[in-house]
Amino acid sequence: MAMAETAEQRVLPRTLAGATVLQIVPALNDSPQVRTTISAAHALIQVGARIIIAGEYGDLVDQLKSFGGEWLPFESATMNPTKRRANAELLTKFIDTERVAIVHAKSASATWSAAVAAQRNGVRLITELPDLPRRRMWLATFYLGALSRGDRIISHSVFNARPMMKRYGIPPERISVIPRSLDLRHFNPANVPPERVTKLRQIWGIPHGARIVLVPGRIAPPNGHLVLAHAARILAKGGMRNVTFVLVGDDQRYRRFVGKFWKVAQAEGVDALFRVVGFHEDMPATYAAADFVAVPYTSAPIYGRVVAEAQAMAKPVIASSIGPLPENMITPPRMPEELSTGWEAKPGDPVDLAKAIETALALEPDDYRAHSARSRQFAEYTFSPNRAAAATLEIYASLLESLD
C-alpha cells in the first residue's frame, strides 16, 4: 500500500486517550528541557495516551520507562543531507507502523526530517523555536523554514516568536508561548539553610545590617553594569545608605571590561558599594542571601532565566524592559501595583534604573514580604515543569479535536 493511501485511510484519534505521541529530543540527558519532556510524557500516560521519545541515550531513559514511556534510539543532531533523508524515511515508516497521531520535534536539527515524515503520514506536527541570539538566527535559516511548517509552534516568549511570525507570515493562532520551566525544588528558599546565607555574607564582606542588591550574570558589556554604577551614584547622592551591590558571575572572560567597570565606579565615588565575587555554583544560596535582584541588561537576552530564578527564590526583581524580561515578571503599569513582583527600568537609563531601585528599597517590611510571596507564587505557576507539561498537553488535545 502506498504511503499516500495509508495517510488518507488512517483515522486519527480525536482525544489524547488512546493516541500515540512521538516526541523528538537530541538526547535524554538530565537537562531542564528533557525534564519538561519527561513531565509531559508522564502526564500523557496518566490520561491514557502512549508516549514514545526519540533521541540518543541519556540518564533519563530509565525514568521514562519506569512509568510506561517508550524510548526510540534516534540520532537527530546532524547537518548531513544524506542522514537527514535517512531520518525522514525512518520516521515515516515508524509513524505509520506505530500509528503515531502527533509528532513533536523538540530538537531543531530533527525538525526537517520530522516535518517530511509527518506530512507523508498526514499527522499533526508541533515544532519549537530554538533559543538562539538574534545575530545567529540567520545560521538557522534551514531549520527555521522547517519549523514554520508546524501545525503549532512553541516559543518560550512572545519576543522570540515575533521575528519568526514576521519572516514566515505565521498567524498568531499557530504560536503557543510556554515559558522555560525551572527546577522549583532546587530554586526554593525553604531548602536553603540560614547558615549558608550567613557564610556568604561573611565571604562577601557585607556590612552588618546592609541590604544586598544582587546582580547575577557575567560581567560583560551587554549586562548593564556601567549603567548600574551611574545609577548607584544617583542613589548615593539621594541619601541611599546601608546597601551593597553584589555582582555574581564570570569576571574573567572580559577582564578589560571589569577594569573599566571599576574605573567608572571609582570615578562616580561608589566603588565601596560594590562587590565583584565571581562565579558561584550554589545559586539558590546566592539568591537567598540577597534582598533584591537587579537585571539591568542593555541588550536583549535569549530568555530571562535569572529573572525567573530570582522570583522562584522569592526575591523582588528590578529588570530592564528589554527582550523577554518583561514577560517573565508582573510589573506596573501593565498590572496593578498590588499584584507586582518587581519593577521595570528603561534599558541604558541610569536615572530610570535608580528610580526603580529606590522604589524597591523604600518598601515597608510588610510590603516587602508581600512582594516576596507573590514572586514565589508567580514562579510556581509560570515556571513549573508541571505547568509546561499541562500547556503542552492542551496543544496536543486541541490539535486532535480540530482534525477535519
Residue pairs with C-beta under 8 A, 6 or more apart in sequence:
3 92
3 96
3 120
3 121
4 120
6 96
6 121
7 120
7 121
7 122
8 122
10 99
10 121
10 122
12 19
12 101
12 122
12 123
12 124
12 400
12 403
13 19
13 101
13 400
14 400
14 401
14 403
15 397
15 400
15 401
16 44
16 47
16 48
16 49
16 393
16 396
16 397
16 400
17 47
17 48
17 49
18 48
18 49
18 50
19 49
19 50
19 101
19 102
19 396
19 400
20 49
20 50
20 51
20 52
20 98
20 99
20 100
20 101
20 102
21 44
21 49
21 50
21 51
21 52
21 100
21 101
21 102
21 104
21 396
22 52
22 53
22 54
22 72
22 91
22 94
22 95
22 98
22 100
22 102
22 103
22 104
23 37
23 40
23 41
23 51
23 52
23 53
23 54
23 104
23 106
24 53
24 54
24 55
24 74
24 76
24 103
24 104
24 105
24 106
24 107
24 110
24 114
25 33
25 34
25 37
25 53
25 54
25 55
25 106
25 107
26 55
26 56
26 76
26 77
26 107
26 109
26 110
27 34
27 55
27 56
27 57
27 58
28 34
28 53
28 55
28 56
28 57
28 58
28 59
28 60
28 61
28 64
28 71
29 58
29 59
29 60
30 58
30 59
30 60
32 180
32 181
32 182
32 183
33 106
34 58
34 60
35 60
35 181
35 183
35 385
36 181
36 385
36 388
36 389
36 392
37 53
37 106
38 60
38 63
38 64
38 69
39 181
39 385
39 386
39 388
39 389
40 51
40 388
40 389
40 392
40 393
41 51
41 53
41 64
41 67
41 69
42 67
42 69
42 389
43 386
43 389
43 390
43 393
44 50
44 51
44 393
44 396
45 51
45 67
45 68
45 69
47 393
50 70
51 68
51 69
51 70
52 69
52 70
52 71
52 72
52 98
52 100
53 64
53 69
53 70
53 71
53 72
54 71
54 72
54 73
54 74
54 76
54 91
54 110
55 71
55 72
55 74
55 76
55 107
56 73
56 74
56 75
56 77
57 71
57 73
61 71
64 70
64 71
65 71
72 94
74 87
74 90
74 110
75 83
75 87
76 87
76 107
76 109
76 110
76 113
77 107
77 109
77 110
78 84
78 87
78 109
79 109
84 112
84 113
85 113
87 110
87 113
88 112
88 113
88 116
88 117
91 103
91 113
91 114
91 116
91 117
92 116
92 117
92 120
92 121
94 100
94 117
95 103
95 117
95 118
95 120
95 121
95 123
96 121
100 121
100 123
101 123
101 124
101 400
102 123
102 124
102 125
102 126
102 396
102 399
102 400
103 114
103 117
103 118
103 123
103 124
103 125
103 126
104 125
104 126
104 128
104 392
104 396
105 111
105 114
105 115
105 125
105 126
105 127
105 128
105 150
106 128
108 128
108 130
108 140
108 143
108 147
109 143
111 127
111 143
111 146
111 147
112 142
112 143
112 146
114 125
114 127
114 146
115 125
115 127
115 146
115 149
115 150
118 124
118 125
119 125
119 149
124 151
124 152
124 396
124 399
124 400
124 403
125 149
125 150
125 151
126 150
126 151
126 152
126 153
126 154
126 395
126 396
126 399
127 146
127 147
127 148
127 149
127 150
127 152
127 153
127 154
128 147
128 153
128 154
128 155
129 147
129 153
129 154
129 155
129 156
129 160
129 161
129 164
130 140
130 143
130 147
131 156
131 160
131 302
131 303
132 139
132 140
132 302
133 302
134 163
134 300
137 144
137 163
144 164
144 167
144 168
145 168
147 153
147 164
148 164
148 167
148 168
148 170
150 174
151 174
151 399
152 174
152 175
152 176
152 395
152 398
152 399
153 161
153 164
153 170
153 174
153 175
153 176
154 176
154 177
154 178
154 392
154 395
155 161
155 164
155 175
155 176
155 177
155 178
156 177
156 178
156 179
156 180
156 303
156 324
157 177
157 179
157 303
157 304
157 323
157 324
157 327
157 328
158 177
158 324
158 327
159 300
159 323
159 324
159 327
160 302
160 303
160 324
161 175
161 177
164 170
164 175
165 171
165 172
165 175
176 391
176 395
177 327
178 388
178 391
178 392
179 303
179 308
179 327
179 328
179 382
179 383
179 388
180 303
180 305
180 308
180 383
180 388
181 383
181 384
181 385
181 387
181 388
182 308
182 309
182 312
182 379
182 383
182 384
182 385
183 385
184 312
184 379
184 380
184 383
184 384
184 385
185 191
186 284
187 283
187 284
187 287
187 309
187 312
187 313
187 379
188 284
188 312
188 313
189 284
189 287
189 288
189 313
189 314
189 376
191 284
192 284
192 285
192 288
196 282
196 285
196 288
197 285
197 288
197 289
200 285
200 286
200 289
201 212
201 289
203 277
204 244
204 246
204 275
204 277
204 289
205 275
206 212
206 244
206 246
206 275
207 242
207 244
209 242
210 242
210 243
210 244
211 242
211 243
211 244
211 291
211 292
211 361
212 243
212 244
212 245
212 246
212 289
212 290
212 291
212 292
213 243
213 244
213 245
213 246
213 290
213 291
213 292
213 293
213 294
213 318
213 357
214 246
214 248
214 286
214 287
214 289
214 290
214 292
214 293
214 294
214 310
214 315
215 223
215 225
215 228
215 245
215 246
215 247
215 248
215 249
215 293
215 294
215 295
215 296
216 248
216 249
216 283
216 286
216 287
216 293
216 295
216 306
216 309
216 310
217 223
217 249
217 295
217 306
218 249
218 250
218 251
218 253
218 254
219 225
219 247
219 249
219 250
219 251
219 254
219 257
219 258
219 261
219 276
220 253
220 254
220 257
221 254
221 257
221 298
222 297
222 298
222 299
222 301
223 249
223 296
223 297
223 298
224 295
224 296
224 297
224 298
224 320
224 347
224 348
224 353
225 247
225 257
225 261
225 296
226 260
226 261
226 264
227 296
227 298
227 347
227 348
227 349
227 350
227 353
228 245
228 294
228 296
228 350
228 353
229 261
229 264
229 265
229 268
229 270
229 274
230 264
230 268
230 350
231 296
231 350
231 351
231 353
231 354
231 357
232 240
232 245
232 265
232 268
232 270
232 273
232 274
232 354
233 268
233 269
233 270
233 350
234 350
234 351
234 354
235 243
235 354
235 357
235 358
236 269
236 270
236 273
238 354
238 358
240 358
240 361
243 273
243 361
244 273
244 274
244 275
245 273
245 274
245 275
245 294
246 274
246 275
246 277
246 289
246 290
247 274
247 275
247 276
247 277
248 277
248 278
248 279
248 280
248 286
249 278
249 279
250 278
250 279
251 258
251 276
251 278
251 279
252 278
258 276
261 276
262 271
262 276
265 271
265 273
265 274
280 286
283 309
284 313
287 293
287 309
287 310
287 313
287 315
288 313
290 310
290 315
291 315
291 368
292 315
292 316
292 317
292 318
292 357
292 360
292 361
293 306
293 307
293 310
293 315
293 316
293 317
293 318
294 317
294 318
294 319
294 353
294 357
295 304
295 306
295 307
295 310
295 317
295 318
295 319
295 320
295 325
296 318
296 319
296 320
296 345
296 347
296 353
297 319
297 320
297 322
297 323
297 325
297 347
298 320
298 322
298 347
298 348
299 322
299 323
299 347
300 322
300 323
300 324
300 325
301 323
301 324
301 325
302 324
303 324
303 328
304 319
304 323
304 324
304 325
304 327
304 328
304 329
307 317
307 319
307 325
307 328
307 329
307 342
308 328
308 379
308 382
308 383
310 317
310 375
311 317
311 328
311 329
311 341
311 342
311 375
311 376
311 378
311 379
311 383
312 375
312 376
312 379
312 380
312 383
313 376
314 372
314 373
314 375
314 376
315 372
315 375
316 341
316 342
316 343
316 360
316 363
316 368
316 371
316 372
316 375
317 329
317 341
317 342
317 343
317 375
318 342
318 343
318 344
318 345
318 353
318 356
318 357
318 360
319 325
319 326
319 329
319 342
319 343
319 344
319 345
320 344
320 345
320 346
320 347
320 348
320 353
321 344
321 345
321 346
321 347
322 347
325 344
326 334
326 344
328 382
329 341
329 342
329 344
329 378
330 339
330 340
330 341
330 342
330 374
330 378
331 340
331 341
331 342
331 343
331 344
332 340
332 343
339 374
340 371
340 374
341 371
341 374
341 375
341 378
342 360
342 371
342 375
343 356
343 359
343 360
344 356
345 352
345 353
345 355
345 356
346 352
346 353
363 371
381 387
